[in-house]
Amino acid sequence: MTPDPIVDEVRAIRDAIAKEHDYDIDAIFEALRRQGAAGGTPTVPIVARRTPDLQDSPLPDSPEEPAEQGTAADDVERDR
Protein backbone atom coordinates (compact mmCIF):
# COMPACT_ATOMS: atom_id res chain seq x y z
CA MET A 1 0.00 0.00 0.00
CA THR A 2 1.35 3.40 -0.97
CA PRO A 3 1.78 5.83 1.95
CA ASP A 4 -0.56 8.80 1.76
CA PRO A 5 1.10 12.06 2.83
CA ILE A 6 -2.24 13.66 3.77
CA VAL A 7 -3.19 10.79 6.05
CA ASP A 8 0.28 10.86 7.59
CA GLU A 9 -0.02 14.61 8.25
CA VAL A 10 -3.46 14.26 9.85
CA ARG A 11 -2.20 11.45 12.09
CA ALA A 12 0.83 13.52 13.11
CA ILE A 13 -1.38 16.48 14.03
CA ARG A 14 -3.76 14.22 15.93
CA ASP A 15 -0.87 12.71 17.86
CA ALA A 16 0.60 16.15 18.65
CA ILE A 17 -2.74 17.37 20.03
CA ALA A 18 -3.18 14.19 22.09
CA LYS A 19 0.38 14.39 23.42
CA GLU A 20 -0.11 18.05 24.38
CA HIS A 21 -3.04 17.01 26.59
CA ASP A 22 -1.44 13.82 27.98
CA TYR A 23 -3.79 11.68 25.86
CA ASP A 24 -6.72 12.70 28.12
CA ILE A 25 -9.80 12.64 25.89
CA ASP A 26 -11.74 15.04 28.15
CA ALA A 27 -8.89 17.58 28.05
CA ILE A 28 -8.58 17.20 24.26
CA PHE A 29 -12.31 17.70 23.79
CA GLU A 30 -12.39 20.77 26.05
CA ALA A 31 -9.41 22.32 24.23
CA LEU A 32 -11.03 21.73 20.84
CA ARG A 33 -14.31 23.19 22.13
CA ARG A 34 -12.50 26.34 23.35
CA GLN A 35 -10.64 26.59 20.06
CA GLY A 36 -13.90 26.31 18.12
CA ALA A 37 -15.60 28.95 20.26
CA ALA A 38 -12.67 31.33 19.84
CA GLY A 39 -12.78 30.91 16.06
CA GLY A 40 -15.76 33.22 15.69
CA THR A 41 -17.67 30.83 13.46
CA PRO A 42 -21.35 30.73 14.43
CA THR A 43 -22.63 27.36 15.56
CA VAL A 44 -26.11 25.93 15.65
CA PRO A 45 -27.06 24.07 18.81
CA ILE A 46 -28.49 20.64 18.26
CA VAL A 47 -31.64 20.15 20.29
CA ALA A 48 -32.99 16.66 20.79
CA ARG A 49 -36.52 16.27 19.54
CA ARG A 50 -38.86 14.23 21.67
CA THR A 51 -41.69 12.44 20.01
CA PRO A 52 -44.87 12.02 22.02
CA ASP A 53 -45.29 8.64 23.56
CA LEU A 54 -48.16 6.93 21.79
CA GLN A 55 -49.46 5.46 25.05
CA ASP A 56 -49.81 8.95 26.54
CA SER A 57 -51.74 10.43 23.62
CA PRO A 58 -55.54 10.31 23.96
CA LEU A 59 -57.48 8.23 21.52
CA PRO A 60 -60.32 9.90 19.62
CA ASP A 61 -63.83 9.23 20.94
CA SER A 62 -65.09 8.12 17.57
CA PRO A 63 -63.27 7.32 14.37
CA GLU A 64 -63.35 9.98 11.71
CA GLU A 65 -65.78 9.47 8.90
CA PRO A 66 -63.89 8.38 5.80
CA ALA A 67 -64.28 10.72 2.87
CA GLU A 68 -66.33 9.39 0.00
CA GLN A 69 -64.08 8.28 -2.74
CA GLY A 70 -65.36 7.80 -6.23
CA THR A 71 -63.75 6.67 -9.42
CA ALA A 72 -63.27 8.49 -12.69
CA ALA A 73 -66.22 6.47 -14.06
CA ASP A 74 -68.44 7.91 -11.29
CA ASP A 75 -67.44 11.42 -12.35
CA VAL A 76 -68.37 10.69 -15.96
CA GLU A 77 -71.79 9.34 -14.90
CA ARG A 78 -72.45 12.47 -12.84
CA ASP A 79 -71.52 14.80 -15.72
CA ARG A 80 -74.07 13.19 -18.11
N, CA, C and O of each residue as an XYZ file, in Angstrom:
320
protein
N       0.843     -1.164      0.000
C       0.000      0.000      0.000
C       0.894      1.235      0.000
O       1.865      1.312      0.754
N       0.564      2.179     -0.836
C       1.346      3.403     -0.966
C       1.021      4.339      0.198
O      -0.152      4.563      0.497
N       2.047      4.891      0.860
C       1.776      5.828      1.949
C       1.114      7.100      1.417
O       1.480      7.607      0.356
N       0.155      7.596      2.154
C      -0.563      8.797      1.763
C      -0.066      9.942      2.636
O      -0.229      9.899      3.856
N       0.539     10.967      2.036
C       1.101     12.056      2.829
C       0.040     12.849      3.601
O       0.333     13.383      4.670
N      -1.173     12.932      3.079
C      -2.239     13.664      3.772
C      -2.661     12.909      5.032
O      -2.830     13.504      6.097
N      -2.826     11.609      4.898
C      -3.193     10.792      6.055
C      -2.086     10.851      7.101
O      -2.363     10.961      8.296
N      -0.849     10.780      6.660
C       0.280     10.859      7.592
C       0.290     12.197      8.330
O       0.561     12.239      9.530
N       0.000     13.280      7.627
C      -0.020     14.606      8.248
C      -1.145     14.715      9.275
O      -0.943     15.245     10.367
N      -2.324     14.216      8.926
C      -3.461     14.262      9.853
C      -3.152     13.451     11.105
O      -3.455     13.881     12.218
N      -2.550     12.282     10.923
C      -2.201     11.454     12.085
C      -1.149     12.124     12.955
O      -1.205     12.014     14.180
N      -0.197     12.812     12.351
C       0.829     13.517     13.113
C       0.215     14.662     13.921
O       0.580     14.874     15.077
N      -0.705     15.390     13.317
C      -1.385     16.485     14.030
C      -2.221     15.925     15.168
O      -2.209     16.457     16.278
N      -2.941     14.859     14.890
C      -3.761     14.224     15.925
C      -2.896     13.771     17.097
O      -3.268     13.961     18.255
N      -1.756     13.178     16.804
C      -0.866     12.713     17.865
C      -0.283     13.888     18.648
O      -0.129     13.800     19.866
N       0.041     14.976     17.970
C       0.596     16.153     18.648
C      -0.431     16.761     19.609
O      -0.091     17.151     20.726
N      -1.681     16.834     19.165
C      -2.744     17.367     20.027
C      -2.949     16.446     21.228
O      -3.078     16.922     22.356
N      -2.981     15.148     21.001
C      -3.178     14.191     22.085
C      -2.012     14.249     23.076
O      -2.221     14.223     24.289
N      -0.805     14.328     22.562
C       0.382     14.390     23.423
C       0.376     15.663     24.268
O       0.752     15.634     25.439
N      -0.047     16.769     23.680
C      -0.107     18.054     24.376
C      -1.041     17.987     25.588
O      -0.846     18.706     26.568
N      -2.046     17.129     25.517
C      -3.037     17.008     26.594
C      -2.910     15.678     27.332
O      -3.875     15.203     27.929
N      -1.735     15.085     27.292
C      -1.444     13.817     27.981
C      -2.433     12.710     27.616
O      -2.770     11.876     28.456
N      -2.887     12.702     26.394
C      -3.795     11.684     25.863
C      -5.078     11.564     26.679
O      -5.698     10.501     26.715
N      -5.476     12.655     27.333
C      -6.720     12.704     28.118
C      -7.831     13.194     27.197
O      -7.833     14.354     26.785
N      -8.771     12.319     26.875
C      -9.804     12.643     25.895
C     -10.666     13.817     26.345
O     -11.084     14.631     25.521
N     -10.937     13.911     27.659
C     -11.739     15.037     28.151
C     -11.003     16.357     27.963
O     -11.610     17.359     27.584
N      -9.696     16.364     28.226
C      -8.895     17.583     28.049
C      -8.794     17.950     26.569
O      -8.845     19.127     26.214
N      -8.652     16.952     25.718
C      -8.584     17.198     24.264
C      -9.897     17.804     23.786
O      -9.900     18.786     23.042
N     -11.004     17.220     24.211
C     -12.313     17.705     23.794
C     -12.545     19.134     24.261
O     -13.031     19.969     23.499
N     -12.200     19.416     25.513
C     -12.392     20.769     26.045
C     -11.532     21.778     25.289
O     -11.995     22.879     24.994
N     -10.290     21.419     24.973
C      -9.408     22.321     24.227
C      -9.967     22.582     22.827
O      -9.945     23.716     22.349
N     -10.459     21.551     22.183
C     -11.034     21.726     20.842
C     -12.317     22.556     20.905
O     -12.593     23.342     20.000
N     -13.093     22.383     21.966
C     -14.305     23.187     22.134
C     -13.940     24.665     22.312
O     -14.556     25.535     21.695
N     -12.938     24.950     23.156
C     -12.504     26.344     23.353
C     -11.961     26.922     22.049
O     -12.234     28.075     21.715
N     -11.200     26.129     21.326
C     -10.637     26.587     20.058
C     -11.756     26.902     19.057
O     -11.675     27.890     18.327
N     -12.776     26.079     19.025
C     -13.901     26.312     18.121
C     -14.682     27.559     18.501
O     -15.115     28.314     17.632
N     -14.862     27.774     19.801
C     -15.601     28.953     20.264
C     -14.820     30.226     19.987
O     -15.411     31.267     19.702
N     -13.509     30.153     20.067
C     -12.674     31.331     19.838
C     -12.559     31.655     18.350
O     -12.139     32.753     17.984
N     -12.924     30.715     17.502
C     -12.783     30.907     16.064
C     -13.739     31.920     15.475
O     -13.504     32.426     14.378
N     -14.816     32.228     16.185
C     -15.764     33.218     15.694
C     -16.759     32.687     14.687
O     -17.579     33.449     14.176
N     -16.710     31.408     14.389
C     -17.666     30.825     13.462
C     -18.956     30.529     14.214
O     -18.914     29.870     15.253
N     -20.104     30.996     13.719
C     -21.354     30.730     14.435
C     -21.673     29.238     14.406
O     -21.412     28.548     13.420
N     -22.234     28.766     15.490
C     -22.626     27.364     15.564
C     -24.125     27.282     15.813
O     -24.740     28.219     16.324
N     -24.687     26.170     15.449
C     -26.111     25.930     15.649
C     -26.238     24.834     16.688
O     -25.726     23.732     16.491
N     -26.915     25.120     17.793
C     -27.065     24.073     18.807
C     -27.991     22.975     18.302
O     -28.980     23.240     17.618
N     -27.660     21.774     18.642
C     -28.487     20.640     18.264
C     -29.382     20.317     19.455
O     -28.902     19.997     20.543
N     -30.676     20.406     19.231
C     -31.643     20.154     20.292
C     -32.330     18.830     19.994
O     -32.841     18.615     18.894
N     -32.337     17.959     20.971
C     -32.985     16.664     20.788
C     -34.491     16.864     20.669
O     -35.095     17.613     21.437
N     -35.070     16.199     19.720
C     -36.517     16.268     19.541
C     -37.146     15.066     20.222
O     -36.711     13.930     20.032
N     -38.152     15.325     21.000
C     -38.856     14.234     21.669
C     -40.170     14.001     20.931
O     -40.921     14.937     20.656
N     -40.424     12.778     20.628
C     -41.690     12.442     20.007
C     -42.658     12.048     21.114
O     -42.250     11.436     22.101
N     -43.918     12.387     20.966
C     -44.869     12.024     22.015
C     -44.996     10.510     22.123
O     -44.992      9.795     21.122
N     -45.106     10.057     23.319
C     -45.293      8.636     23.559
C     -46.716      8.272     23.144
O     -47.677      8.899     23.589
N     -46.843      7.283     22.311
C     -48.157      6.927     21.789
C     -49.104      6.477     22.892
O     -50.316      6.646     22.760
N     -48.588      5.911     23.971
C     -49.464      5.464     25.051
C     -50.028      6.651     25.822
O     -51.092      6.536     26.430
N     -49.342      7.783     25.808
C     -49.809      8.950     26.537
C     -50.795      9.801     25.737
O     -51.493     10.640     26.306
N     -50.855      9.589     24.429
C     -51.738     10.425     23.625
C     -53.167      9.884     23.700
O     -53.378      8.673     23.628
N     -54.143     10.778     23.846
C     -55.536     10.309     23.965
C     -56.041      9.777     22.626
O     -55.678     10.272     21.558
N     -56.870      8.777     22.717
C     -57.479      8.226     21.517
C     -58.745      9.015     21.215
O     -59.412      9.480     22.140
N     -59.088      9.177     19.951
C     -60.319      9.903     19.618
C     -61.535      9.126     20.112
O     -61.513      7.898     20.195
N     -62.610      9.872     20.442
C     -63.832      9.234     20.939
C     -64.485      8.371     19.867
O     -64.960      7.269     20.139
N     -64.498      8.887     18.657
C     -65.087      8.115     17.567
C     -64.186      8.256     16.350
O     -63.566      9.301     16.149
N     -64.115      7.233     15.560
C     -63.268      7.323     14.366
C     -63.821      8.360     13.403
O     -65.031      8.573     13.319
N     -62.930      8.986     12.693
C     -63.351      9.979     11.710
C     -64.079      9.296     10.572
O     -63.762      8.169     10.191
N     -65.053      9.997     10.041
C     -65.781      9.466      8.901
C     -64.869      9.484      7.686
O     -64.284     10.521      7.373
N     -64.735      8.359      6.995
C     -63.891      8.377      5.805
C     -64.550      9.200      4.701
O     -65.769      9.165      4.533
N     -63.756      9.920      3.972
C     -64.282     10.722      2.868
C     -64.759      9.788      1.768
O     -64.169      8.737      1.519
N     -65.854     10.203      1.109
C     -66.332      9.387     -0.003
C     -65.335      9.463     -1.135
O     -64.882     10.537     -1.532
N     -65.014      8.308     -1.635
C     -64.082      8.276     -2.744
C     -64.763      7.621     -3.922
O     -65.261      6.499     -3.834
N     -64.773      8.336     -5.015
C     -65.364      7.795     -6.226
C     -64.274      7.475     -7.236
O     -63.088      7.693     -6.990
N     -64.696      6.965     -8.352
C     -63.753      6.668     -9.423
C     -63.980      7.647    -10.552
O     -64.937      8.422    -10.527
N     -63.121      7.618    -11.522
C     -63.273      8.486    -12.687
C     -64.566      8.152    -13.427
O     -65.187      9.036    -14.017
N     -64.975      6.886    -13.399
C     -66.218      6.473    -14.060
C     -67.418      7.119    -13.361
O     -68.386      7.499    -14.020
N     -67.359      7.246    -12.030
C     -68.443      7.908    -11.292
C     -68.559      9.362    -11.721
O     -69.668      9.880    -11.854
N     -67.431     10.029    -11.941
C     -67.440     11.421    -12.354
C     -68.071     11.577    -13.727
O     -68.796     12.540    -13.975
N     -67.800     10.638    -14.617
C     -68.366     10.694    -15.960
C     -69.883     10.513    -15.895
O     -70.622     11.207    -16.593
N     -70.348      9.581    -15.056
C     -71.786      9.342    -14.902
C     -72.493     10.580    -14.367
O     -73.597     10.903    -14.805
N     -71.860     11.279    -13.417
C     -72.454     12.472    -12.839
C     -72.552     13.599    -13.858
O     -73.511     14.370    -13.835
N     -71.579     13.704    -14.749
C     -71.520     14.796    -15.723
C     -72.550     14.609    -16.837
O     -72.825     15.571    -17.555
N     -73.127     13.436    -17.015
C     -74.070     13.191    -18.110
C     -75.400     13.756    -17.855
O     -76.296     13.628    -18.689
